[in-house]
Amino acid sequence: MVRRKTHEVKIGKLRIGGENRVAVQSMTTCSTLDTEGCIAQAIRIIEAGGQLVRLTTQGTREAENLRNIKAGLIERGYGDIPLCADVHFNPNVADVAATIVEKVRINPGNYVDPARQFKTLEYTDEEYKQELERLDERFCRFLNICKEHGTAIRIGVNHGSLSDRIMSRYGDTPEGIVESCMEFLRIAEREQFRDVVVSIKASNTVIMVQSVRLLCQQMEKEGMDYPLHLGVTEAGEGEDGRLKSAVGIGALLIDGIGDTIRVSLSEEPECEIPVAQSILQAARVQMHKTEYISCPGCGRTLYDLQDTIRRIKAAVEEKAKTDARYRTLKIGIMGCIVNGPGEMADADYGYVGAARGKVSLYKNKECIEKNIPEEEAVERLIAFIDKDLGCTCWG
């Protein structure tokens, strides 16, 4: 995988894009007028590993209350985590929010264009040009405020809220979704405003992936390298929400696309963070926890595979409490010798069934101990890892 090259965007003390790790974020769900509720949710997001917290900002009152939320987080020792105001329908609210928080998200579908009414609109080329000029003038006013206050922005397109203007000219297509974003990006580029993150989201994973790939192609064509925020919007809850998010976000991460992600679940916001981290790990973008490479077992498996996996996990998790290096390991647990060494070749250490009641241990592809009694094998594996870590230089 070769990561798509992007420039670095400053969001308070957080850096997104460039050579920085993919950042994980979430969004509060309580009213932004509920100061204590928002502070409590934000802290739970942060303590789960979130690096940015977004808050819905419907009106000027909510925007102004971001001051109190921010002050409360600073008072409690969480002032380094940037806040993002999520603004729809009212550009004046975005102006206010930009003077308070580190980042403002605007939606091209309703920033200047009126709320979508699912009407087909007819424009002459001149009339369409005038609409773009109106967008240009209003967006530039916002950019000037952001420049003055060092505020970053996210241009966040939602498939479900494309404007009637865009829909009438481009239809409900990935091309229309991309153009909705590019109208704003071209202005930012011309005005030399670089602290912009862009996103295209849809609840349909296929449309989301196709549109983001097309956006990357269009940005490259126009000489742009803005970082990307990935997410499947309205993904749902439970297993459904996790699977849809993994498919959509994971496909793009494997392409090398993505600089920050948010998993949108119909659950408490802090529940989104471990899912995001697991997706990053599954896509081999960054490690957050020990990875276990285990086979499903078959008739050739001559030991209790599921119980062994539980015992190895328990032993490793206990070690990881005092030695963080255990959280960077990949451990293979294979039922038999037929596929074991080859299938777990990506693992750092391996546990492979050798014969009935016997186990062999591996480091990478090399067998380090053969035919150990099964009842001793888990302890011998952990003892070897302990010894190996103690004599190996780790970064």
N, C-alpha and C positions, 0 to 999 in steps of 0.2 A: 504494500500500500504506500502510495506517495500522497502526502497530505496537500490539499489545494493551498497554494500560497495566498496569504492575505496580509493586509497591513494591521498593525496593532491599534486597537481602540482603547482609550482611557475612560474608565467608568469609576470615578473616585480612585480608590487604591487598587481596584481590580483592573487587570489587563486581559482583553479578549482578542484573539487573532494573533497573527505573527507566529512566533515560536512558543507561545504560551499553551499550557495544557487546556483541554476542553473544559470549560466552566459549566457547573451544574446550578440550576436555579429553580425556583418555584414561586407560587403566588398565593397570597392570603385570600381567604374566602369570606371573611366577615366584613361588615360595613366599615369603610375607611373613616367614618365618623366615630367608630368605636375604638378609641385610642388604645385602651388597655388590651382589648381583644386582638388588635392588630400587632401590638408589641409581643404579646404572648405567642401568637402564631409565627411571627417572624423569628423569634428566638428558637422555637421548635424546628423551624426550617434550617436555621443556621447550625444548630447543634446536631442535626442529622447530616450536615455536610454541605448545605446550600451556600453558594457564594454570592448570590444576588437575590433580592426579594422584590417581587412586583406587587403593586397594590392597585386595585381598580380606582379610578378617579373620575367619577361621573360629572361632578360640577365643581365650581369654585370653592365651595365649602369643604369638600373632600380634599381638594388640592391644598388649601390653607392648613388643613389638619395634618398634612404630611409633616409640617414643622414639629408638631407635638409628638408624633410617632417617632420621628427621627431623634428628637431630643431625649425621648424615653429610652431608646435603644442605646444612645451614647451614654446616658446615665447608668445603664445596666452593663456597660462594657462591651457593647456590640456595635460601636460606631464605625468600625472599619468596613462593615458590610454595606455595599451600596444599595440604594432603593431605586426602584423604577416605577414611575407613574404610568398607568395604563389608561389612555385617553381615547374616547370615541365621540364623534359628532360635534364636538365643540373645540375649535382651535384656540379659543381664548383660555380654556382650562389648561391646555398644553403650555401656553405662555406662562401662566402662573406657576405650574408645576416645575417648569424648567429653572425657576429661580430658587427652588427649594431642594430638589433631589438630584441625584447624580445622572439619572437617565430618564427619558420620556419615550414611551412607545406611542406612535400614532398609526392609525389604520388608513391607508390610502383610499379605501372604499367609502369612507365617510368623513374624511378630514375637512375637505372643502365641498365636495359633492354632497347633495342632500341625501337623506336616508333613502335606502333602496326601496322602491315601490313596485318593482318588477314590471316596469313600463318600457316599451320600446320607443326610443327617442330618435328623432331624425335630425342630423346636423349637416349643414354644408361644411366644406373644409374650413371656411372662414369662421363659422360659428364654433367649430371644434377648436380652432386655434385660439379663439377668445376665451374658451373655457380653460385651456392650458395656461394662458396668460394670467387668468384670475388665480389659478392654483399657484403659479410661480410667485406672484406678488405676495400672497398670504404666507406661503411656506418660507419665503425669504425673511419675512418679519420674525418668524419663529426661529429660524437659523441664527439670526443676529442676536436674539436673546440667549440662545444656547452658547454662542461664541463668547458673549460677555460673561456668562456664569460658568463656563467650562463644563457644560452639560452635554452628555452623549445622547443619541437618539436611536431608537429602533424603528425602522420602516417595516411594519408588520402587516403583510397582506393575508387576509383570510379568504379562502375560496368561497365561503358562504356569505360574504359581505362585499362582493364586488359591486361597484356603483352601476346604476342603470346606464350611465354614459359609456363606461368600458364595455358592459355587456352588449349594448346596442351596436357598438362598432366591431368588437372582436368575438362576441359570443361567449358562451360558457366553455372556454378552452384554456389550456395551459398557456397559450400565447397571450390571451387576455390577462390572465393572472400575472404573468411576467411583465407585461407592459404597464399594468397598474403600479408595480414596484418601480420600474425603470423611469417613469415620469418624474418621480421624486428623486431618485438617485442621480439623474442627469443634472438636476438643479443643484443638489449638494456638491456634485463633482465640479460644476462650473463655479460655484461659490467657494470652492476649496475648503469645504467643511468635511473633514475626514473621520470624525468620531461617530460613525454610523455603522450599526449592525442591521442586517436585513433578514427577513424571514418570509417564507411562504408556507402557510399551513392549510391543511384540509383534514376532514374526518375520514376521507377516502385515501388510503395509503398509496394507492397507485397514482392518483392525481397529484398527491403531495410529492412523491418521489420524481415523477415526470416533470413537474413544474420547477422544482428546485434544480434539477439537472439542466433544464432549459435556461433558467435564470443564470446559472454559472456560465453556460455557453455565451449568453448575451453579454454578461459583464466582461468576459474575456474579449469578446469581439469589440467592445467599446473601451477596452483598456482599463477596466475597473477591477479592484481586488478587495472589495469589502467583505468582512467576515460574516459568517452565516449562523443564525440561530435556528436550530432544528426542533420540530415537534409535530406530532399528530394531534390536532385539536379535537376536543370532544371524543377522546379515545374510549371513554367508558370507565368501568371499574373492574376490580378483581382481575381474573385471568384474561378476560377479553381486552381490557384496557392495556394490560401489560404486553400481550401478544401483538396488538396493533402497533403500539409504540415501538416495540422491538423490531418489527418488520420495517416500518417506515424510517425510523431514525437509524437503525442498524444498517440498512441498505446503503444509505448515504455516507455513513461513517466509513464503511468498507470502501466506498469510492474515494475516500480521502476528503470528503466534504463535511464541514461542521466545526464550529468554534465554540459554541455553547448550546446546551440542550435543556429543554423542559419537557417532562413527561406529564401530560394532562390527564389526571385521574379524578373520578368522582368520589374522592376520599379525602381524608385530612391531608393538608398540603405536605406535611413532612413525610408522608408515605411515598411521595413521588421521588424523593432523593435516592433511596437505595435502589429503586428500579432504574433510575438514570445511570447510577454507577455500575449496575450489573450490565446494562446495555453497552456502556463504554468498554467494560471488560470483555464481554462476549465478542465485540467487534475488534478486540485486541488493540484498542486505542490507548488505554491506560489501566493499570492494575490497581484495584482497591481492596482485594481480599485474596486469600488463598484460593487457587483454582484446582478443582478435582476433575481429573480425566478418567472416567470409569466406564467400563463396558456394561451392557445390559445383562450380561450373563447368558449362559446356554447350557446344554447338556454336558459340555466339556468342563464346566466350572465345578471344581472339586472342593470348594469351601463355601461358607455362608457369606456370599458377597455383600448383601445388604447390611448385615450386622458388622462386617469388617469395615465397610465405609463409615458407618456410624462411629466405630471405635477410633478409627484414624482421624476423623474430623474432630472428635472430642479431644483427642490428645494434641492435635495441632492447634486447636483453638485455645487450649490451656497454655501452650507454649507461647502463642501469639500475644497473650496478656502481658508478658514481660520481655518479649523479643519481637519487635515489629518486622524483622526480616522474614519471619514465618508467613506474614501476610503478602509477601511478594512471590511465594513459591507456587509452582504447578506440580501436583502430585498425581501420578497415574496409579489406578487400582484396577488390575486386569484379572479376569477369571482364569486364563490359561495362557500357555506359551505360544499358541498358534498365531494369534494376532497381537498379543501383549506388548512385546518390545517395540514392534513397528508402530502400532497405533498410538502408543504413549511416547513416541520419540520426541515430542515437543515438551515432555515433562522434565522437571529437574530431578525428581526421584520417583521410583516406581516400586510397586508391590504386585508380584505376578504369581499366580498359581503354577506350581511346577509339577506336582503329582498329588495323589490323595494325601491330605494332611501335611503337605510340604509347600513352601513358598520360597521364591527367589526375590532378592532385592536388587534394585538398579539405581545407578546414578547416570542420568541422561540415557545413553544407549548401552552403557557398560554394566554387566552383571557384577555386583560387588560381593554378594553372598548367595550361595545356592542351597536349596533343599533345607531351609530352616523349618523346624516344627511350627505348624500354624499357630499354636498357642503362644509362641514366643515372638512371632514375626512383627507384630505391631510395635512392641517395645523395642525390638532390634532396629526397626526402621527409624523410630524417633531418636534412638541413641546415636545412630549413624548420622542423621541430619544435625543433631546437636554437635557432634564431634566435627563434622564437616564445616559447619558455620563458624565454629571456634577457630579453625585453622585456615579459613579462606578470607581474603580481603574483599569486603562488600562495600559498595558505595552508598 
